[in-house]
Amino acid sequence: MVKKIAEGSHAVAEVVRLLNPDVLAMYPITPSTHIPERLSDFESDGELDGTIIRVDSEFSAMSALVGASATGVRTYTATSSQGLALMHEVLFVASAMRLPIVITVVNRALSAPLNIFNDWQDSISERDSGWIQMYGEDSQEVADLMVQAYRIAEDKRVLLPVMVCMDGFFLSHTYDVIDVPEDLKGFVPPYKPEHAYLDPKRPQTQGAWAMQEPYFELRKELEEAVGAALPVIKEVHDEFAKVFGRSYGGGAIDVYGEGDTVVVSMGSVCTNLKVLADRLGFQVVRVRCYRPFPAEDVKKALEGKKAVAVFEKDVAYGTGHGALYNDVRACTTGKAVNFIVGLGGLDVPINALEKMCGEIDAMNDGETRWQR
């Protein structure tokens, strides 16, 4: 292992270089642009063996990766916000064709109005596209998730695309001390596809027309496949912890502290919540794996708690709550409240979080507050 002071985006690019994807399809969009920029530097310096395709849009990027992955090679891209939204149609193609594509989503608010700063609405809007979704708390964890993502995606028991999500600017553009492996081949071996995709010697059909009954069955199979990925996610996390000495809870959720009140969240906001947990005496449950949603793990963590508060940077419009709250609420019969924070990159300082945590007991069950 080599410790480096690195920007979060550059740490991701360094790990991607070590993972050595064969095809990288890139289109720049703030705040993910530093990832393809650094990968382009590696390519020009002869440090990246894979081929970077500089496409004309994010739709083209994901389309190129679908074609490349269907030939049985390792693939990668990064995007944010409107870029991910433009990929929407092809995301469903990638998951339904069971292609182990990996993407770094540098979370950014969706337009309109135009906003380049962080919230989770972009990836949350794609939560039902059949992709595995993982959220990192800091740049070290995001880099480690990138390593685990390929092992998960390419596992023959999974064969699904994976999004690794990191908070834009808060992580992507800040510097930290990052442990970067010198070599990952021992943990992530060269990709050998389970199926011979687009092989003229062994022809098969991919992404063809389907009438109602086969379409229904294939969608059911995809749902079962996403759910069945959870034990593999935990298994890969535990193996990573043994090899590299860094553990993040059980792989699906990370529980910190003790208390009758539990605060549930994802991403970088959890760092300040953990500081407050020590000060105020509550417990933090950080969701690392959002899809598949680890319902049984969350239920166990929330069992017998006096109150549950969910902090999130997204909105499930029309439900009166955030998307994470709706999933968590289904896992507890106790009091649950919701705080929608940080939309459009609005800062969520620790003193504001402390004030919100102090209001939990006075809130009504099911209440949602939009906190500025």
C-alpha positions as CSV (number, residue, x, y, z in Angstrom):
1,M,0.0,0.0,0.0
2,V,1.1,3.5,-0.8
3,K,-0.2,6.5,1.1
4,K,-0.8,9.6,-1.1
5,I,-2.3,13.0,-0.6
6,A,-4.8,13.0,-3.4
7,E,-8.0,14.6,-4.6
8,G,-10.9,12.3,-4.3
9,S,-11.4,12.2,-8.1
10,H,-7.8,11.4,-8.6
11,A,-7.8,8.6,-6.1
12,V,-10.7,7.0,-8.1
13,A,-8.8,7.4,-11.3
14,E,-5.7,5.8,-9.8
15,V,-7.7,2.8,-8.7
16,V,-9.4,2.5,-12.1
17,R,-5.9,2.6,-13.7
18,L,-4.8,-0.4,-11.5
19,L,-8.0,-2.2,-12.4
20,N,-7.1,-1.8,-16.0
21,P,-10.5,-1.7,-17.9
22,D,-10.2,-2.6,-21.6
23,V,-12.6,0.1,-22.7
24,L,-13.3,3.5,-21.0
25,A,-16.0,5.7,-22.7
26,M,-15.8,9.2,-21.4
27,Y,-17.7,12.5,-21.7
28,P,-16.9,15.3,-19.2
29,I,-19.4,16.8,-16.9
30,T,-18.9,18.7,-13.6
31,P,-18.0,17.6,-11.0
32,S,-16.9,14.2,-12.4
33,T,-14.6,15.7,-15.0
34,H,-11.4,15.3,-13.0
35,I,-11.7,11.5,-13.3
36,P,-11.5,11.3,-17.1
37,E,-8.9,14.1,-17.1
38,R,-6.6,12.1,-14.9
39,L,-7.3,8.9,-16.8
40,S,-6.4,10.7,-20.0
41,D,-3.1,11.8,-18.4
42,F,-2.4,8.1,-17.6
43,E,-3.2,7.2,-21.2
44,S,-0.9,9.8,-22.7
45,D,1.9,8.8,-20.3
46,G,1.6,5.1,-21.3
47,E,0.3,4.1,-17.8
48,L,-3.1,2.9,-18.9
49,D,-3.4,-0.1,-21.1
50,G,-7.1,0.3,-21.9
51,T,-8.6,2.3,-24.7
52,I,-10.4,5.6,-23.9
53,I,-13.2,6.4,-26.3
54,R,-14.0,10.1,-26.3
55,V,-17.7,10.1,-27.1
56,D,-20.1,12.9,-28.1
57,S,-22.5,12.5,-25.1
58,E,-23.2,10.5,-22.0
59,F,-25.8,8.5,-23.9
60,S,-23.1,7.5,-26.3
61,A,-20.7,6.6,-23.4
62,M,-23.1,4.1,-21.9
63,S,-24.1,2.8,-25.3
64,A,-20.4,2.2,-26.2
65,L,-19.9,0.4,-22.9
66,V,-22.9,-1.9,-23.5
67,G,-21.4,-2.9,-26.9
68,A,-17.9,-3.3,-25.4
69,S,-19.1,-5.3,-22.3
70,A,-21.2,-7.5,-24.6
71,T,-17.9,-8.7,-26.2
72,G,-16.7,-9.8,-22.8
73,V,-14.2,-7.1,-21.8
74,R,-14.0,-4.9,-18.6
75,T,-15.4,-1.4,-19.0
76,Y,-15.7,1.9,-17.1
77,T,-17.1,5.4,-17.1
78,A,-17.9,8.3,-14.8
79,T,-20.6,10.9,-14.9
80,S,-22.8,13.2,-12.9
81,S,-26.3,14.7,-12.9
82,Q,-27.7,15.5,-16.3
83,G,-25.1,13.1,-17.8
84,L,-26.5,10.2,-15.7
85,A,-30.0,11.3,-16.7
86,L,-29.1,11.2,-20.4
87,M,-27.9,7.6,-19.9
88,H,-31.3,6.6,-18.4
89,E,-32.5,4.6,-21.4
90,V,-29.3,2.6,-21.7
91,L,-28.9,1.9,-18.0
92,F,-31.9,-0.4,-18.3
93,V,-30.3,-2.1,-21.3
94,A,-27.1,-2.7,-19.4
95,S,-28.8,-4.3,-16.4
96,A,-31.3,-6.4,-18.4
97,M,-28.4,-7.8,-20.5
98,R,-26.5,-8.6,-17.2
99,L,-23.4,-6.6,-18.2
100,P,-20.9,-6.0,-15.4
101,I,-20.2,-2.3,-16.2
102,V,-18.9,-0.1,-13.4
103,I,-19.6,3.6,-13.3
104,T,-18.5,6.3,-10.8
105,V,-21.4,8.7,-10.2
106,V,-20.2,11.9,-8.7
107,N,-23.5,13.1,-7.3
108,R,-24.8,16.5,-8.4
109,A,-28.2,18.2,-8.4
110,L,-30.4,17.9,-11.4
111,S,-31.6,20.9,-13.5
112,A,-33.7,23.0,-13.5
113,P,-32.7,25.5,-12.3
114,L,-29.1,24.7,-13.3
115,N,-27.0,23.7,-10.4
116,I,-23.6,22.0,-10.3
117,F,-23.4,21.2,-6.6
118,N,-24.1,18.1,-4.6
119,D,-27.2,16.2,-3.8
120,W,-28.3,12.7,-4.5
121,Q,-31.2,13.2,-6.9
122,D,-29.3,12.0,-9.9
123,S,-28.5,8.5,-8.7
124,I,-31.6,8.2,-6.6
125,S,-33.6,8.8,-9.7
126,E,-32.0,5.7,-11.2
127,R,-32.5,3.5,-8.2
128,D,-35.0,1.2,-10.1
129,S,-32.9,0.7,-13.2
130,G,-31.6,-2.7,-12.0
131,W,-28.1,-1.4,-11.1
132,I,-26.4,-2.1,-7.8
133,Q,-25.8,1.2,-6.0
134,M,-23.1,1.8,-3.4
135,Y,-22.5,5.1,-1.5
136,G,-19.1,6.0,0.1
137,E,-18.6,8.2,3.1
138,D,-15.1,9.5,2.3
139,S,-12.6,9.3,-0.6
140,Q,-10.8,6.3,0.9
141,E,-14.0,4.4,1.0
142,V,-15.0,5.4,-2.5
143,A,-11.6,4.2,-3.8
144,D,-12.1,0.9,-1.9
145,L,-15.6,0.6,-3.3
146,M,-14.2,0.9,-6.8
147,V,-12.1,-2.2,-6.1
148,Q,-15.0,-4.1,-4.6
149,A,-17.4,-3.1,-7.4
150,Y,-15.6,-5.0,-10.1
151,R,-15.4,-8.1,-8.0
152,I,-19.1,-7.9,-7.3
153,A,-20.2,-7.0,-10.8
154,E,-18.1,-9.7,-12.5
155,D,-19.0,-12.5,-10.0
156,K,-20.8,-15.2,-11.9
157,R,-23.5,-15.2,-9.2
158,V,-24.2,-11.5,-9.9
159,L,-23.3,-10.3,-13.4
160,L,-24.9,-6.9,-12.9
161,P,-23.7,-3.3,-13.4
162,V,-22.6,-1.3,-10.4
163,M,-22.8,2.4,-9.5
164,V,-20.3,3.7,-7.0
165,C,-21.6,7.1,-5.8
166,M,-19.5,9.9,-4.2
167,D,-20.7,13.3,-3.1
168,G,-19.7,15.9,-5.7
169,F,-17.1,18.5,-4.5
170,F,-17.4,17.4,-0.8
171,L,-15.4,14.3,-1.8
172,S,-14.5,14.7,-5.5
173,H,-12.6,18.0,-5.2
174,T,-11.2,17.7,-1.6
175,Y,-7.8,16.3,-0.7
176,D,-7.2,13.6,1.8
177,V,-4.6,11.0,2.7
178,I,-5.5,7.9,0.6
179,D,-4.1,4.4,0.8
180,V,-3.7,3.3,-2.8
181,P,-2.7,-0.4,-3.5
182,E,0.3,-0.9,-5.7
183,D,-1.3,-3.9,-7.4
184,L,-4.8,-5.2,-7.5
185,K,-4.4,-8.2,-9.7
186,G,-4.4,-10.6,-6.7
187,F,-7.8,-9.3,-5.5
188,V,-9.4,-8.4,-8.9
189,P,-8.1,-11.0,-11.4
190,P,-8.4,-10.4,-15.2
191,Y,-12.0,-10.5,-16.3
192,K,-13.1,-13.9,-17.8
193,P,-16.7,-13.6,-18.9
194,E,-19.1,-16.3,-17.8
195,H,-20.8,-16.1,-21.2
196,A,-19.4,-15.8,-24.7
197,Y,-20.9,-12.5,-25.6
198,L,-21.0,-11.6,-29.3
199,D,-18.8,-14.5,-30.2
200,P,-19.4,-15.6,-33.8
201,K,-18.3,-19.1,-32.9
202,R,-20.9,-19.4,-30.2
203,P,-23.8,-17.1,-31.4
204,Q,-26.5,-16.1,-28.9
205,T,-29.2,-13.5,-28.8
206,Q,-28.8,-10.4,-26.6
207,G,-31.4,-7.7,-26.0
208,A,-33.9,-9.0,-28.5
209,W,-37.6,-8.3,-28.9
210,A,-39.8,-10.0,-26.2
211,M,-43.5,-10.5,-26.0
212,Q,-45.4,-10.0,-22.8
213,E,-44.7,-13.3,-21.1
214,P,-41.0,-13.6,-21.6
215,Y,-40.6,-9.9,-20.8
216,F,-42.4,-10.4,-17.5
217,E,-40.3,-13.3,-16.6
218,L,-37.0,-11.6,-17.5
219,R,-38.0,-8.6,-15.3
220,K,-38.8,-11.0,-12.4
221,E,-35.4,-12.7,-12.9
222,L,-33.6,-9.3,-12.8
223,E,-35.3,-8.4,-9.5
224,E,-34.2,-11.7,-8.1
225,A,-30.7,-11.2,-9.3
226,V,-30.4,-7.8,-7.8
227,G,-31.6,-9.1,-4.4
228,A,-29.3,-12.1,-4.6
229,A,-26.3,-9.8,-5.0
230,L,-26.5,-8.7,-1.3
231,P,-24.6,-11.8,0.2
232,V,-21.9,-11.4,-2.5
233,I,-21.5,-7.7,-1.6
234,K,-21.0,-8.7,2.0
235,E,-18.6,-11.5,1.1
236,V,-16.5,-9.3,-1.1
237,H,-16.4,-6.6,1.6
238,D,-15.2,-9.1,4.2
239,E,-12.5,-10.5,1.9
240,F,-11.4,-6.9,1.1
241,A,-11.1,-6.2,4.8
242,K,-8.9,-9.2,5.4
243,V,-6.6,-8.4,2.5
244,F,-6.4,-4.6,2.9
245,G,-7.2,-4.1,6.6
246,R,-10.1,-1.6,6.1
247,S,-13.6,-2.6,7.1
248,Y,-16.9,-0.7,6.6
249,G,-19.4,-2.4,8.9
250,G,-20.7,-5.6,7.3
251,G,-20.6,-4.3,3.8
252,A,-24.3,-3.3,3.4
253,I,-24.7,-1.0,6.4
254,D,-22.2,0.5,8.9
255,V,-23.4,1.0,12.5
256,Y,-21.7,3.6,14.7
257,G,-22.3,4.4,18.4
258,E,-25.1,3.5,20.9
259,G,-28.4,5.0,21.8
260,D,-32.2,4.7,21.8
261,T,-32.4,7.2,18.9
262,V,-31.0,6.2,15.5
263,V,-30.0,8.5,12.7
264,V,-29.9,6.9,9.2
265,S,-28.1,8.5,6.3
266,M,-25.6,7.9,3.4
267,G,-22.5,9.5,2.0
268,S,-20.3,12.2,3.5
269,V,-22.8,13.8,5.9
270,C,-22.3,10.7,8.1
271,T,-18.9,11.9,9.2
272,N,-20.4,14.9,11.0
273,L,-23.3,12.7,12.3
274,K,-20.7,10.4,13.9
275,V,-19.1,13.3,15.7
276,L,-22.5,14.3,17.0
277,A,-23.3,10.7,18.0
278,D,-20.4,10.7,20.4
279,R,-21.5,14.1,21.8
280,L,-25.3,13.6,22.0
281,G,-25.5,9.8,22.6
282,F,-27.4,8.5,19.6
283,Q,-26.6,5.8,17.0
284,V,-25.7,6.3,13.3
285,V,-26.7,3.7,10.7
286,R,-25.0,4.5,7.5
287,V,-26.4,2.8,4.4
288,R,-23.5,1.8,2.1
289,C,-25.5,-0.4,-0.3
290,Y,-28.7,1.3,-1.3
291,R,-29.6,-1.1,-4.1
292,P,-30.2,-3.9,-3.3
293,F,-31.7,-2.4,-0.2
294,P,-30.5,-4.3,2.9
295,A,-33.9,-4.4,4.6
296,E,-33.1,-7.2,7.1
297,D,-29.9,-5.5,8.2
298,V,-31.7,-2.2,8.7
299,K,-34.6,-3.9,10.6
300,K,-32.1,-5.5,12.9
301,A,-30.3,-2.3,13.6
302,L,-33.5,-0.4,14.3
303,E,-35.2,-3.0,16.4
304,G,-36.3,-1.7,19.8
305,K,-35.2,1.9,19.1
306,K,-37.2,4.8,20.5
307,A,-37.0,7.0,17.3
308,V,-35.5,6.8,13.9
309,A,-34.5,10.0,11.9
310,V,-33.5,9.8,8.3
311,F,-31.3,12.5,6.8
312,E,-31.0,12.7,3.0
313,K,-30.2,14.8,0.0
314,D,-33.0,13.8,-2.3
315,V,-36.8,13.9,-2.7
316,A,-39.3,11.2,-3.7
317,Y,-41.7,13.7,-5.2
318,G,-45.4,13.1,-4.3
319,T,-44.7,10.8,-1.3
320,G,-44.0,13.7,1.1
321,H,-40.7,12.2,2.0
322,G,-37.2,11.3,0.7
323,A,-36.6,8.0,-1.1
324,L,-34.3,6.7,1.7
325,Y,-36.9,7.5,4.3
326,N,-39.5,5.5,2.5
327,D,-37.2,2.4,2.4
328,V,-36.2,2.8,6.0
329,R,-39.8,3.4,7.2
330,A,-40.8,0.0,5.9
331,C,-38.1,-1.5,8.3
332,T,-39.4,-0.2,11.6
333,T,-42.7,-0.1,13.5
334,G,-41.5,2.7,15.8
335,K,-41.5,6.4,15.4
336,A,-39.7,7.6,12.2
337,V,-39.1,11.2,11.0
338,N,-37.4,12.6,8.0
339,F,-35.0,15.5,7.3
340,I,-34.4,16.6,3.7
341,V,-31.2,18.5,3.7
342,G,-28.4,19.8,1.4
343,L,-30.4,20.1,-1.9
344,G,-28.4,21.8,-4.6
345,G,-25.2,21.7,-2.4
346,L,-26.7,23.7,0.4
347,D,-24.2,23.3,3.3
348,V,-25.2,21.1,6.2
349,P,-22.8,22.3,9.0
350,I,-22.4,20.4,12.2
351,N,-24.2,23.0,14.3
352,A,-27.3,22.7,12.0
353,L,-27.2,18.9,12.3
354,E,-26.9,19.2,16.0
355,K,-30.1,21.4,16.1
356,M,-32.0,18.9,13.9
357,C,-30.9,16.0,16.1
358,G,-32.2,18.0,19.1
359,E,-35.7,18.3,17.4
360,I,-36.3,14.6,16.8
361,D,-38.1,13.9,20.1
362,A,-40.5,16.8,19.5
363,M,-41.5,15.7,16.0
364,N,-44.5,13.7,15.0
365,D,-44.3,10.2,13.5
366,G,-44.0,10.4,9.8
367,E,-43.1,14.1,9.8
368,T,-40.7,15.5,7.2
369,R,-38.8,18.7,7.5
370,W,-37.0,20.5,4.8
371,Q,-34.1,22.0,6.6
372,R,-32.2,25.0,5.2
